Amino acid sequence: MDIKALQAAFLKYFDTQSQRAFFAPGRVNLIGEHIDYNGGHVLPCAISNGTYGLVSLRSDQKISCVSLNFESDGCVTFDLADLSYQASDSWVSYIKGMIQYCQEKTGKTVSGFNLLIYGNIPNGAGLSSSASLELLIGMIVNQLFDLGLSHLDLALLGQKVENDYLGLNTGIMDQFAIGMSRADSAAYLKVSDMTYEFLPLQLGEVVLLIMNTNKQRKLTDSKYNQRRAECDQALADLQKECDITYLCQLRPDQFEALSHLIEDPVIRQRAKHVVYEDERTQQAKDALLASDWEAFGQLMNQSHQSLREDYDVTGLELDTLVEAAWEQEGVLGARMTGAGMGGCAIALVKKDRLDSVKDQIQAIYQAKVGYPASFYLAQSAPGICELTAINEED
């Protein structure tokens, strides 16, 4: 759907022309899973799939919004005087929460506007459609009402929406990647102190294939908060004899020397994944800078094995996709990406083998799972922005 089609939809719903248009990308994490809330290193990049928002100002204090992804909900209107969380709000919760925290952060107030949303990130696919919506709303109100927030401010407020407004104990990686990314780059972020750098992402003769299980999941209904609690318990056990603030302060050899302090063997496995995944991510930085895709692919494989065996967040669908990819000539590495429990996996594939790889994986997946997967090529993209060229197709 191009911007002109979105403008036509806006006119249909609101009987007025849209005034401005904005975009927030989705993200894919190359490696470094479930360690952003443990103070580790992550390596995400924004992708060209994302969320579009068209707006026009109103003369009252109401937000009237429609999502073309949930057209059956119709046009939803709420008053800025009441931004309290309501379980029935669904996707509107992200809008209300972001506006509330932007106002609280700046001490400035937002006025009414009409909003049309369209996203081409598959919902529940683990490519951060929710964080994309959060950052889109933050960008819109920041620009419309001159709030003076930086992109990093918006990323932190997006995380606050998930943590405090929705009750999901997520880390900062998704919002950071969506707010801060640059084109043709991956963001190498150390979460414990928020230091970061952008690494050139020049894939050359390989492509990054996104493989969607088409099994949706909601983080609030998943194992996510449970895993966070298990990591907190592992940290508490280690802190009895070790002066650390985050699990990722430990290197693998240090963890092995101290792991006996974690009495529960399951929780010990969770901590093992965290520590070793952080080490893999640091090694992946070096491989990326050297364009050593063979080494990078091996680290991806090890990451998935750890997420399957130690962290237990993969499941039949993700394992089927990844293991099918491992069998294919031309695949250098594959792993789940995102929180897991459904969603997407990624594979590093030689360009000249792409079509046959997709066909073979699809055949294996459909035979085992009973329905097809979907495939996309990950195109690195910049972070949130206001659109100025409105005649380009998404």
WOMO-V178711 format. One record per residue. N is the residue number from 0. RES is the residue in three letters. PSI is psi in degrees with one decimal (* if undefined). D_CENTER is the distance of its C-alpha to the mean C-alpha in whole Angstrom. Layout:
n->N res->RES psi->PSI d_center->D_CENTER
n->N res->RES psi->PSI d_center->D_CENTER
This chain:
n->0 res->MET psi->126.9 d_center->22
n->1 res->ASP psi->173.1 d_center->23
n->2 res->ILE psi->-36.1 d_center->24
n->3 res->LYS psi->-38.5 d_center->27
n->4 res->ALA psi->-37.8 d_center->27
n->5 res->LEU psi->-38.4 d_center->24
n->6 res->GLN psi->-38.9 d_center->27
n->7 res->ALA psi->-40.9 d_center->30
n->8 res->ALA psi->-39.7 d_center->27
n->9 res->PHE psi->-46.1 d_center->27
n->10 res->LEU psi->-39.2 d_center->31
n->11 res->LYS psi->-43.6 d_center->31
n->12 res->TYR psi->-37.2 d_center->30
n->13 res->PHE psi->-4.6 d_center->31
n->14 res->ASP psi->34.5 d_center->34
n->15 res->THR psi->159.6 d_center->33
n->16 res->GLN psi->144.1 d_center->32
n->17 res->SER psi->149.6 d_center->28
n->18 res->GLN psi->-34.1 d_center->29
n->19 res->ARG psi->156.7 d_center->25
n->20 res->ALA psi->143.3 d_center->22
n->21 res->PHE psi->161.7 d_center->19
n->22 res->PHE psi->137.9 d_center->15
n->23 res->ALA psi->125.5 d_center->12
n->24 res->PRO psi->169.3 d_center->10
n->25 res->GLY psi->-171.7 d_center->6
n->26 res->ARG psi->155.4 d_center->5
n->27 res->VAL psi->137.3 d_center->6
n->28 res->ASN psi->119.7 d_center->7
n->29 res->LEU psi->-39.6 d_center->11
n->30 res->ILE psi->156.8 d_center->12
n->31 res->GLY psi->62.4 d_center->12
n->32 res->GLU psi->136.4 d_center->11
n->33 res->HIS psi->29.2 d_center->12
n->34 res->ILE psi->-2.7 d_center->13
n->35 res->ASP psi->-30.7 d_center->12
n->36 res->TYR psi->7.4 d_center->14
n->37 res->ASN psi->16.7 d_center->16
n->38 res->GLY psi->19.4 d_center->17
n->39 res->GLY psi->-168.1 d_center->16
n->40 res->HIS psi->139.7 d_center->15
n->41 res->VAL psi->160.0 d_center->12
n->42 res->LEU psi->70.0 d_center->11
n->43 res->PRO psi->167.6 d_center->8
n->44 res->CYS psi->151.1 d_center->9
n->45 res->ALA psi->152.8 d_center->9
n->46 res->ILE psi->164.1 d_center->10
n->47 res->SER psi->-21.3 d_center->13
n->48 res->ASN psi->139.3 d_center->12
n->49 res->GLY psi->-154.0 d_center->11
n->50 res->THR psi->128.1 d_center->13
n->51 res->TYR psi->144.9 d_center->16
n->52 res->GLY psi->123.4 d_center->18
n->53 res->LEU psi->139.6 d_center->22
n->54 res->VAL psi->156.1 d_center->24
n->55 res->SER psi->145.4 d_center->28
n->56 res->LEU psi->149.8 d_center->30
n->57 res->ARG psi->167.4 d_center->32
n->58 res->SER psi->2.7 d_center->35
n->59 res->ASP psi->-165.8 d_center->34
n->60 res->GLN psi->37.3 d_center->31
n->61 res->LYS psi->146.1 d_center->29
n->62 res->ILE psi->121.7 d_center->26
n->63 res->SER psi->119.7 d_center->26
n->64 res->CYS psi->148.0 d_center->23
n->65 res->VAL psi->140.7 d_center->23
n->66 res->SER psi->124.5 d_center->20
n->67 res->LEU psi->-12.2 d_center->21
n->68 res->ASN psi->-16.5 d_center->18
n->69 res->PHE psi->54.6 d_center->20
n->70 res->GLU psi->-25.3 d_center->24
n->71 res->SER psi->-20.5 d_center->26
n->72 res->ASP psi->-16.0 d_center->25
n->73 res->GLY psi->-158.0 d_center->27
n->74 res->CYS psi->121.7 d_center->27
n->75 res->VAL psi->128.6 d_center->26
n->76 res->THR psi->135.0 d_center->27
n->77 res->PHE psi->159.5 d_center->27
n->78 res->ASP psi->137.4 d_center->29
n->79 res->LEU psi->-14.4 d_center->28
n->80 res->ALA psi->-17.8 d_center->30
n->81 res->ASP psi->98.1 d_center->29
n->82 res->LEU psi->20.0 d_center->25
n->83 res->SER psi->150.6 d_center->25
n->84 res->TYR psi->134.0 d_center->23
n->85 res->GLN psi->128.1 d_center->24
n->86 res->ALA psi->-27.5 d_center->22
n->87 res->SER psi->-5.1 d_center->24
n->88 res->ASP psi->-23.9 d_center->21
n->89 res->SER psi->-127.7 d_center->18
n->90 res->TRP psi->-22.0 d_center->16
n->91 res->VAL psi->-22.6 d_center->19
n->92 res->SER psi->-38.1 d_center->18
n->93 res->TYR psi->-34.6 d_center->15
n->94 res->ILE psi->-49.3 d_center->17
n->95 res->LYS psi->-45.1 d_center->20
n->96 res->GLY psi->-42.0 d_center->18
n->97 res->MET psi->-41.5 d_center->17
n->98 res->ILE psi->-43.6 d_center->20
n->99 res->GLN psi->-47.1 d_center->22
n->100 res->TYR psi->-29.4 d_center->20
n->101 res->CYS psi->-40.8 d_center->21
n->102 res->GLN psi->-43.5 d_center->24
n->103 res->GLU psi->-40.7 d_center->25
n->104 res->LYS psi->-39.4 d_center->23
n->105 res->THR psi->-18.6 d_center->26
n->106 res->GLY psi->7.9 d_center->29
n->107 res->LYS psi->160.6 d_center->29
n->108 res->THR psi->151.4 d_center->29
n->109 res->VAL psi->143.0 d_center->27
n->110 res->SER psi->176.5 d_center->29
n->111 res->GLY psi->151.1 d_center->29
n->112 res->PHE psi->157.3 d_center->27
n->113 res->ASN psi->144.4 d_center->26
n->114 res->LEU psi->126.3 d_center->23
n->115 res->LEU psi->130.7 d_center->22
n->116 res->ILE psi->138.4 d_center->18
n->117 res->TYR psi->129.5 d_center->17
n->118 res->GLY psi->140.1 d_center->14
n->119 res->ASN psi->24.8 d_center->14
n->120 res->ILE psi->124.5 d_center->10
n->121 res->PRO psi->128.4 d_center->12
n->122 res->ASN psi->136.4 d_center->11
n->123 res->GLY psi->17.0 d_center->10
n->124 res->ALA psi->-2.5 d_center->9
n->125 res->GLY psi->19.4 d_center->6
n->126 res->LEU psi->16.9 d_center->5
n->127 res->SER psi->46.4 d_center->3
n->128 res->SER psi->-34.7 d_center->7
n->129 res->SER psi->-45.8 d_center->8
n->130 res->ALA psi->-34.1 d_center->6
n->131 res->SER psi->-43.0 d_center->8
n->132 res->LEU psi->-42.8 d_center->11
n->133 res->GLU psi->-49.5 d_center->11
n->134 res->LEU psi->-32.1 d_center->11
n->135 res->LEU psi->-48.7 d_center->14
n->136 res->ILE psi->-41.5 d_center->16
n->137 res->GLY psi->-43.7 d_center->16
n->138 res->MET psi->-42.0 d_center->17
n->139 res->ILE psi->-53.3 d_center->20
n->140 res->VAL psi->-31.3 d_center->21
n->141 res->ASN psi->-42.7 d_center->21
n->142 res->GLN psi->-41.6 d_center->23
n->143 res->LEU psi->-36.0 d_center->25
n->144 res->PHE psi->15.6 d_center->27
n->145 res->ASP psi->54.0 d_center->27
n->146 res->LEU psi->-20.5 d_center->25
n->147 res->GLY psi->21.6 d_center->25
n->148 res->LEU psi->141.5 d_center->21
n->149 res->SER psi->166.9 d_center->20
n->150 res->HIS psi->-35.1 d_center->16
n->151 res->LEU psi->-39.4 d_center->16
n->152 res->ASP psi->-46.2 d_center->17
n->153 res->LEU psi->-38.5 d_center->15
n->154 res->ALA psi->-44.5 d_center->12
n->155 res->LEU psi->-36.1 d_center->14
n->156 res->LEU psi->-35.1 d_center->15
n->157 res->GLY psi->-41.6 d_center->12
n->158 res->GLN psi->-39.0 d_center->11
n->159 res->LYS psi->-36.7 d_center->15
n->160 res->VAL psi->-46.6 d_center->14
n->161 res->GLU psi->-42.1 d_center->12
n->162 res->ASN psi->-52.0 d_center->15
n->163 res->ASP psi->-33.9 d_center->18
n->164 res->TYR psi->-40.1 d_center->18
n->165 res->LEU psi->-15.0 d_center->16
n->166 res->GLY psi->27.6 d_center->17
n->167 res->LEU psi->126.0 d_center->14
n->168 res->ASN psi->57.7 d_center->14
n->169 res->THR psi->160.7 d_center->10
n->170 res->GLY psi->-166.6 d_center->10
n->171 res->ILE psi->-7.7 d_center->9
n->172 res->MET psi->-49.0 d_center->7
n->173 res->ASP psi->-50.5 d_center->4
n->174 res->GLN psi->-36.9 d_center->7
n->175 res->PHE psi->-47.9 d_center->9
n->176 res->ALA psi->-41.5 d_center->8
n->177 res->ILE psi->-36.6 d_center->8
n->178 res->GLY psi->-30.6 d_center->11
n->179 res->MET psi->-10.9 d_center->13
n->180 res->SER psi->157.2 d_center->12
n->181 res->ARG psi->156.4 d_center->15
n->182 res->ALA psi->145.7 d_center->17
n->183 res->ASP psi->34.9 d_center->17
n->184 res->SER psi->155.9 d_center->16
n->185 res->ALA psi->144.4 d_center->13
n->186 res->ALA psi->122.1 d_center->13
n->187 res->TYR psi->105.6 d_center->15
n->188 res->LEU psi->129.7 d_center->14
n->189 res->LYS psi->108.1 d_center->16
n->190 res->VAL psi->-31.7 d_center->15
n->191 res->SER psi->-34.1 d_center->18
n->192 res->ASP psi->7.1 d_center->20
n->193 res->MET psi->30.0 d_center->17
n->194 res->THR psi->144.4 d_center->19
n->195 res->TYR psi->160.6 d_center->17
n->196 res->GLU psi->159.2 d_center->18
n->197 res->PHE psi->127.0 d_center->17
n->198 res->LEU psi->137.5 d_center->18
n->199 res->PRO psi->132.0 d_center->20
n->200 res->LEU psi->83.3 d_center->18
n->201 res->GLN psi->99.7 d_center->21
n->202 res->LEU psi->-22.6 d_center->21
n->203 res->GLY psi->-117.4 d_center->24
n->204 res->GLU psi->10.3 d_center->26
n->205 res->VAL psi->160.0 d_center->22
n->206 res->VAL psi->157.5 d_center->19
n->207 res->LEU psi->110.5 d_center->16
n->208 res->LEU psi->123.0 d_center->16
n->209 res->ILE psi->128.4 d_center->13
n->210 res->MET psi->110.7 d_center->15
n->211 res->ASN psi->122.3 d_center->14
n->212 res->THR psi->-21.0 d_center->16
n->213 res->ASN psi->18.2 d_center->16
n->214 res->LYS psi->110.8 d_center->16
n->215 res->GLN psi->153.9 d_center->14
n->216 res->ARG psi->151.5 d_center->13
n->217 res->LYS psi->129.8 d_center->13
n->218 res->LEU psi->-36.2 d_center->12
n->219 res->THR psi->-17.3 d_center->15
n->220 res->ASP psi->13.2 d_center->17
n->221 res->SER psi->-168.1 d_center->16
n->222 res->LYS psi->3.7 d_center->16
n->223 res->TYR psi->-54.9 d_center->14
n->224 res->ASN psi->-32.2 d_center->16
n->225 res->GLN psi->-44.1 d_center->19
n->226 res->ARG psi->-39.0 d_center->17
n->227 res->ARG psi->-44.0 d_center->17
n->228 res->ALA psi->-37.6 d_center->20
n->229 res->GLU psi->-38.4 d_center->22
n->230 res->CYS psi->-39.2 d_center->20
n->231 res->ASP psi->-38.7 d_center->22
n->232 res->GLN psi->-41.8 d_center->25
n->233 res->ALA psi->-42.5 d_center->25
n->234 res->LEU psi->-43.7 d_center->25
n->235 res->ALA psi->-40.6 d_center->28
n->236 res->ASP psi->-44.3 d_center->30
n->237 res->LEU psi->-33.2 d_center->29
n->238 res->GLN psi->-11.2 d_center->30
n->239 res->LYS psi->-29.7 d_center->34
n->240 res->GLU psi->1.8 d_center->35
n->241 res->CYS psi->127.7 d_center->32
n->242 res->ASP psi->82.1 d_center->31
n->243 res->ILE psi->155.3 d_center->27
n->244 res->THR psi->-29.8 d_center->25
n->245 res->TYR psi->149.9 d_center->22
n->246 res->LEU psi->-36.0 d_center->22
n->247 res->CYS psi->2.2 d_center->20
n->248 res->GLN psi->-16.3 d_center->24
n->249 res->LEU psi->137.6 d_center->25
n->250 res->ARG psi->164.3 d_center->26
n->251 res->PRO psi->-41.5 d_center->27
n->252 res->ASP psi->-36.4 d_center->30
n->253 res->GLN psi->-40.1 d_center->30
n->254 res->PHE psi->-43.9 d_center->28
n->255 res->GLU psi->-34.9 d_center->31
n->256 res->ALA psi->-22.9 d_center->33
n->257 res->LEU psi->-6.7 d_center->32
n->258 res->SER psi->-22.5 d_center->30
n->259 res->HIS psi->-18.8 d_center->34
n->260 res->LEU psi->-21.0 d_center->33
n->261 res->ILE psi->104.9 d_center->30
n->262 res->GLU psi->-39.2 d_center->32
n->263 res->ASP psi->121.1 d_center->30
n->264 res->PRO psi->-30.9 d_center->30
n->265 res->VAL psi->-44.8 d_center->26
n->266 res->ILE psi->-32.8 d_center->25
n->267 res->ARG psi->-39.3 d_center->26
n->268 res->GLN psi->-42.7 d_center->24
n->269 res->ARG psi->-45.5 d_center->21
n->270 res->ALA psi->-36.4 d_center->22
n->271 res->LYS psi->-45.4 d_center->23
n->272 res->HIS psi->-47.4 d_center->20
n->273 res->VAL psi->-50.0 d_center->18
n->274 res->VAL psi->-46.1 d_center->21
n->275 res->TYR psi->-31.9 d_center->21
n->276 res->GLU psi->-37.8 d_center->18
n->277 res->ASP psi->-40.1 d_center->18
n->278 res->GLU psi->-42.6 d_center->21
n->279 res->ARG psi->-38.4 d_center->19
n->280 res->THR psi->-39.5 d_center->17
n->281 res->GLN psi->-38.3 d_center->20
n->282 res->GLN psi->-34.7 d_center->22
n->283 res->ALA psi->-33.8 d_center->19
n->284 res->LYS psi->-47.2 d_center->19
n->285 res->ASP psi->-40.6 d_center->23
n->286 res->ALA psi->-41.2 d_center->23
n->287 res->LEU psi->-45.3 d_center->20
n->288 res->LEU psi->-29.7 d_center->23
n->289 res->ALA psi->0.4 d_center->26
n->290 res->SER psi->35.2 d_center->24
n->291 res->ASP psi->82.4 d_center->25
n->292 res->TRP psi->-24.5 d_center->23
n->293 res->GLU psi->-47.1 d_center->25
n->294 res->ALA psi->-41.9 d_center->24
n->295 res->PHE psi->-42.9 d_center->20
n->296 res->GLY psi->-39.4 d_center->21
n->297 res->GLN psi->-37.3 d_center->23
n->298 res->LEU psi->-37.2 d_center->20
n->299 res->MET psi->-44.4 d_center->17
n->300 res->ASN psi->-45.5 d_center->20
n->301 res->GLN psi->-37.1 d_center->21
n->302 res->SER psi->-47.4 d_center->17
n->303 res->HIS psi->-41.5 d_center->17
n->304 res->GLN psi->-41.1 d_center->21
n->305 res->SER psi->-40.9 d_center->20
n->306 res->LEU psi->-29.8 d_center->17
n->307 res->ARG psi->-47.4 d_center->19
n->308 res->GLU psi->-37.2 d_center->22
n->309 res->ASP psi->-35.5 d_center->22
n->310 res->TYR psi->-19.1 d_center->19
n->311 res->ASP psi->56.0 d_center->19
n->312 res->VAL psi->23.2 d_center->16
n->313 res->THR psi->-79.4 d_center->16
n->314 res->GLY psi->172.3 d_center->19
n->315 res->LEU psi->-48.8 d_center->21
n->316 res->GLU psi->-50.5 d_center->19
n->317 res->LEU psi->-42.8 d_center->17
n->318 res->ASP psi->-38.6 d_center->20
n->319 res->THR psi->-45.6 d_center->22
n->320 res->LEU psi->-49.3 d_center->19
n->321 res->VAL psi->-44.3 d_center->19
n->322 res->GLU psi->-33.3 d_center->23
n->323 res->ALA psi->-39.3 d_center->24
n->324 res->ALA psi->-40.8 d_center->22
n->325 res->TRP psi->-28.4 d_center->24
n->326 res->GLU psi->-12.5 d_center->27
n->327 res->GLN psi->135.6 d_center->27
n->328 res->GLU psi->131.8 d_center->29
n->329 res->GLY psi->-9.0 d_center->27
n->330 res->VAL psi->120.2 d_center->23
n->331 res->LEU psi->-23.4 d_center->23
n->332 res->GLY psi->157.8 d_center->20
n->333 res->ALA psi->150.3 d_center->18
n->334 res->ARG psi->158.7 d_center->15
n->335 res->MET psi->156.3 d_center->12
n->336 res->THR psi->147.3 d_center->9
n->337 res->GLY psi->-161.4 d_center->6
n->338 res->ALA psi->-23.9 d_center->8
n->339 res->GLY psi->-160.3 d_center->11
n->340 res->MET psi->35.8 d_center->14
n->341 res->GLY psi->-165.9 d_center->14
n->342 res->GLY psi->-137.7 d_center->11
n->343 res->CYS psi->157.5 d_center->11
n->344 res->ALA psi->164.6 d_center->13
n->345 res->ILE psi->151.8 d_center->13
n->346 res->ALA psi->140.9 d_center->17
n->347 res->LEU psi->113.3 d_center->19
n->348 res->VAL psi->138.5 d_center->22
n->349 res->LYS psi->135.4 d_center->25
n->350 res->LYS psi->-40.8 d_center->25
n->351 res->ASP psi->-5.2 d_center->29
n->352 res->ARG psi->3.6 d_center->27
n->353 res->LEU psi->-50.3 d_center->24
n->354 res->ASP psi->-45.2 d_center->26
n->355 res->SER psi->-35.5 d_center->28
n->356 res->VAL psi->-47.3 d_center->25
n->357 res->LYS psi->-43.6 d_center->23
n->358 res->ASP psi->-43.9 d_center->27
n->359 res->GLN psi->-42.5 d_center->27
n->360 res->ILE psi->-42.6 d_center->24
n->361 res->GLN psi->-43.7 d_center->24
n->362 res->ALA psi->-44.4 d_center->28
n->363 res->ILE psi->-44.7 d_center->27
n->364 res->TYR psi->-47.9 d_center->24
n->365 res->GLN psi->-36.6 d_center->26
n->366 res->ALA psi->-35.5 d_center->29
n->367 res->LYS psi->-38.8 d_center->27
n->368 res->VAL psi->-30.8 d_center->25
n->369 res->GLY psi->-3.4 d_center->27
n->370 res->TYR psi->162.0 d_center->24
n->371 res->PRO psi->155.5 d_center->23
n->372 res->ALA psi->169.0 d_center->19
n->373 res->SER psi->151.2 d_center->18
n->374 res->PHE psi->140.9 d_center->17
n->375 res->TYR psi->152.4 d_center->16
n->376 res->LEU psi->130.4 d_center->16
n->377 res->ALA psi->117.1 d_center->13
n->378 res->GLN psi->118.9 d_center->15
n->379 res->SER psi->139.5 d_center->14
n->380 res->ALA psi->160.3 d_center->14
n->381 res->PRO psi->172.4 d_center->14
n->382 res->GLY psi->-162.0 d_center->12
n->383 res->ILE psi->144.7 d_center->14
n->384 res->CYS psi->162.0 d_center->17
n->385 res->GLU psi->136.4 d_center->20
n->386 res->LEU psi->131.2 d_center->21
n->387 res->THR psi->-34.2 d_center->25
n->388 res->ALA psi->101.2 d_center->26
n->389 res->ILE psi->7.7 d_center->26
n->390 res->ASN psi->13.1 d_center->27
n->391 res->GLU psi->140.6 d_center->24
n->392 res->GLU psi->148.3 d_center->23
n->393 res->ASP psi->* d_center->19
